[in-house]
Amino acid sequence: MKKLRILLADDHALIRRGARAVLHSQRGWRVVGEAGNGTEAVEKAKRLKPDVAIVDISMPELDGVQVTRQIRETVPNTKVLVLTMHDSDQVVENALDAGAQGYVLKSDLTLCLVKAVKEVSGGRRSLTPKVSEIVVKGFLKARSDNQLEGRTGTQPTSRQLEIVRLLAEGKINKEIACQLGIAVRTVEAHRANIMQKLGLHSLADLIQYALRNGIISLQSR
């Protein structure tokens, strides 16, 4: 089994203990650090450079969305998985926009955490069933409001579709640039053009577009 170094960030020691027990049941997985607040989580991520950081949304000093954004910007090789009790569509959207590659509800911890860690560490996006339902409802609503259709009727180019897929899978601009062998500024320009062409306003909208058009799937690959 693949060896994984994991950081746990939650202000409740009991939750960290439960998550650690689940994670340590997997051969080769090791929790290399724990944090009780957002600032500590970012600092430990920078220092330890874990493969996966599991973060709560509600934490002192910095919330989980801020933590996710800072980790993805400063330690781009670390995948972020949100583990939280919050299941509102706005919180899910904010976390995805910040760069989270997975979202697990604490009520699903024992059933879904291992699977989610495997998926995000393998470069895939992982949403538990209830969160998937929230995302799907979001893009159905957006479709009914005509927000996901390109206003000019033009379609993305093959390169833009490739970038849509990578963004929807949770890659950041630097990772996409490296994978495609292009400059970060080129990725940024493509991203801006894609959002304008398709009438999208956030990364969550882009994920919804990718789902609707079969560019990515919520099902495990």
C-alpha positions as CSV (number, residue, x, y, z in Angstrom):
1,M,0.0,0.0,0.0
2,K,1.2,3.5,-0.8
3,K,2.9,5.3,2.0
4,L,1.2,8.6,3.0
5,R,2.2,11.4,5.3
6,I,-0.9,13.1,6.7
7,L,-1.5,16.3,8.6
8,L,-4.6,16.6,10.8
9,A,-6.1,20.0,11.6
10,D,-9.1,20.3,13.9
11,D,-9.6,22.2,17.1
12,H,-11.3,19.2,18.8
13,A,-8.8,16.6,20.1
14,L,-11.5,13.9,20.1
15,I,-12.1,14.3,16.4
16,R,-8.3,14.2,15.7
17,R,-8.0,11.1,17.8
18,G,-10.8,9.3,15.9
19,A,-9.5,10.3,12.5
20,R,-6.0,9.2,13.5
21,A,-7.3,5.8,14.5
22,V,-9.0,5.4,11.2
23,L,-6.0,6.5,9.2
24,H,-3.5,4.4,11.2
25,S,-5.5,1.3,10.3
26,Q,-4.0,1.6,6.8
27,R,-0.6,0.1,6.3
28,G,2.0,2.8,5.4
29,W,-0.2,5.7,6.4
30,R,1.2,8.0,9.1
31,V,-0.1,11.1,10.8
32,V,3.1,13.3,10.9
33,G,1.5,16.3,12.6
34,E,-1.6,17.7,14.2
35,A,-2.9,21.3,14.6
36,G,-5.6,22.8,16.8
37,N,-6.0,26.0,14.9
38,G,-5.7,27.4,11.4
39,T,-2.4,29.3,11.8
40,E,-0.7,26.2,13.2
41,A,-2.1,24.1,10.4
42,V,-0.6,26.3,7.7
43,E,2.8,26.5,9.6
44,K,3.0,22.7,10.0
45,A,2.0,22.1,6.4
46,K,4.8,24.4,5.2
47,R,7.3,22.7,7.5
48,L,6.2,19.0,7.2
49,K,5.0,19.1,3.6
50,P,2.5,16.2,4.0
51,D,1.0,14.4,1.1
52,V,-2.5,15.1,2.4
53,A,-3.8,17.8,4.9
54,I,-7.1,17.0,6.5
55,V,-8.7,20.3,7.7
56,D,-11.8,21.3,9.5
57,I,-13.8,24.4,8.4
58,S,-14.4,25.9,11.9
59,M,-11.1,26.6,13.5
60,P,-9.7,29.5,15.6
61,E,-7.4,32.1,14.0
62,L,-7.9,30.9,10.4
63,D,-10.9,29.0,9.2
64,G,-10.6,25.9,7.0
65,V,-11.2,27.8,3.8
66,Q,-8.4,30.2,4.5
67,V,-6.1,27.3,5.5
68,T,-7.0,25.4,2.4
69,R,-6.1,28.4,0.2
70,Q,-2.8,29.1,1.9
71,I,-1.7,25.5,1.9
72,R,-2.5,25.1,-1.8
73,E,-0.6,28.3,-2.6
74,T,2.5,27.6,-0.5
75,V,2.7,23.8,-0.5
76,P,1.1,22.9,-3.9
77,N,2.1,19.2,-3.7
78,T,-0.1,18.8,-0.6
79,K,-3.6,17.8,-1.3
80,V,-6.3,19.2,1.0
81,L,-9.3,17.2,2.2
82,V,-11.9,19.0,4.2
83,L,-13.4,17.0,7.1
84,T,-16.3,19.0,8.7
85,M,-19.8,19.1,10.0
86,H,-20.8,21.9,7.7
87,D,-23.0,20.8,4.7
88,S,-24.3,24.1,3.3
89,D,-23.9,24.6,-0.4
90,Q,-22.1,27.9,0.2
91,V,-19.5,26.4,2.5
92,V,-18.9,23.5,0.0
93,E,-18.5,26.0,-2.8
94,N,-16.1,28.2,-0.8
95,A,-13.9,25.2,0.1
96,L,-13.8,24.0,-3.5
97,D,-13.0,27.5,-4.7
98,A,-10.1,27.6,-2.2
99,G,-8.6,24.5,-3.7
100,A,-9.9,21.6,-1.6
101,Q,-9.8,18.3,-3.5
102,G,-12.1,16.4,-1.2
103,Y,-15.0,17.1,1.2
104,V,-16.1,14.6,3.8
105,L,-18.7,15.2,6.5
106,K,-17.8,14.2,10.0
107,S,-20.9,12.0,10.1
108,D,-19.3,9.9,7.4
109,L,-15.8,9.8,8.9
110,T,-15.6,6.1,9.6
111,L,-17.2,5.1,6.3
112,C,-15.6,7.5,3.9
113,L,-12.4,9.0,5.2
114,V,-10.0,6.2,4.0
115,K,-11.6,6.2,0.6
116,A,-11.4,10.0,0.3
117,V,-7.8,10.1,1.3
118,K,-6.9,7.4,-1.3
119,E,-8.7,9.4,-4.0
120,V,-7.3,12.8,-3.3
121,S,-3.8,11.4,-2.8
122,G,-4.1,9.8,-6.2
123,G,-5.0,13.2,-7.8
124,R,-8.8,12.6,-8.0
125,R,-11.5,14.7,-6.5
126,S,-13.5,13.1,-3.7
127,L,-16.9,14.1,-2.5
128,T,-19.0,12.0,-0.2
129,P,-22.6,11.2,-1.4
130,K,-24.3,14.0,0.5
131,V,-21.8,16.5,-0.7
132,S,-22.0,15.2,-4.2
133,E,-25.8,15.8,-4.0
134,I,-25.2,19.4,-3.0
135,V,-22.8,19.9,-5.9
136,V,-25.2,18.3,-8.4
137,K,-28.2,20.4,-7.1
138,G,-26.0,23.4,-7.5
139,F,-25.3,22.8,-11.1
140,L,-28.9,21.9,-11.9
141,K,-30.0,25.2,-10.4
142,A,-27.3,27.1,-12.3
143,R,-28.4,25.4,-15.5
144,S,-32.0,26.4,-14.9
145,D,-30.9,30.0,-14.3
146,N,-28.9,29.8,-17.6
147,Q,-25.6,30.6,-15.8
148,L,-23.6,27.8,-17.2
149,E,-24.2,28.4,-20.9
150,G,-21.7,30.4,-22.9
151,R,-23.3,33.7,-23.8
152,T,-21.8,33.7,-27.3
153,G,-22.5,30.0,-27.9
154,T,-18.8,29.4,-28.6
155,Q,-17.2,26.2,-27.3
156,P,-13.9,25.8,-25.4
157,T,-10.9,24.7,-27.4
158,S,-9.4,21.3,-26.8
159,R,-6.6,22.9,-24.8
160,Q,-9.2,24.9,-22.7
161,L,-11.2,21.7,-22.1
162,E,-8.0,20.0,-20.9
163,I,-7.4,22.9,-18.5
164,V,-11.1,22.7,-17.4
165,R,-10.5,19.0,-16.5
166,L,-7.4,19.7,-14.6
167,L,-8.9,22.6,-12.6
168,A,-12.0,20.5,-11.9
169,E,-9.8,17.7,-10.6
170,G,-8.3,20.1,-8.1
171,K,-5.0,21.1,-9.8
172,I,-3.7,24.6,-9.2
173,N,-2.2,26.8,-11.9
174,K,1.4,25.9,-11.2
175,E,0.6,22.1,-11.4
176,I,-1.2,22.6,-14.6
177,A,1.6,24.6,-16.1
178,C,4.1,21.9,-15.2
179,Q,1.9,19.1,-16.5
180,L,1.2,20.8,-19.8
181,G,4.7,22.3,-20.3
182,I,3.4,25.9,-20.5
183,A,3.9,29.1,-18.5
184,V,1.8,29.8,-15.4
185,R,0.7,33.1,-17.0
186,T,-0.6,31.1,-20.0
187,V,-2.7,28.9,-17.7
188,E,-4.0,32.0,-16.0
189,A,-4.9,33.5,-19.3
190,H,-6.7,30.3,-20.4
191,R,-8.5,30.2,-17.1
192,A,-9.8,33.8,-17.5
193,N,-10.9,33.2,-21.1
194,I,-12.7,30.0,-20.1
195,M,-14.6,31.7,-17.3
196,Q,-15.6,34.5,-19.6
197,K,-16.5,32.3,-22.5
198,L,-18.7,30.0,-20.5
199,G,-20.2,32.7,-18.2
200,L,-18.8,31.1,-15.1
201,H,-18.0,33.0,-11.9
202,S,-16.2,30.6,-9.6
203,L,-14.3,27.3,-9.5
204,A,-17.4,25.6,-8.1
205,D,-19.3,26.8,-11.3
206,L,-16.4,25.3,-13.4
207,I,-16.7,22.0,-11.6
208,Q,-20.4,21.9,-12.2
209,Y,-19.8,22.6,-15.9
210,A,-17.3,19.8,-16.0
211,L,-19.7,17.4,-14.4
212,R,-22.6,18.4,-16.7
213,N,-20.5,17.9,-19.8
214,G,-18.9,14.6,-18.8
215,I,-15.4,16.1,-18.5
216,I,-15.1,14.7,-14.9
217,S,-17.2,12.3,-12.9
218,L,-18.1,12.1,-9.3
219,Q,-17.6,8.3,-9.5
220,S,-14.3,6.8,-8.4
221,R,-12.0,5.9,-11.3
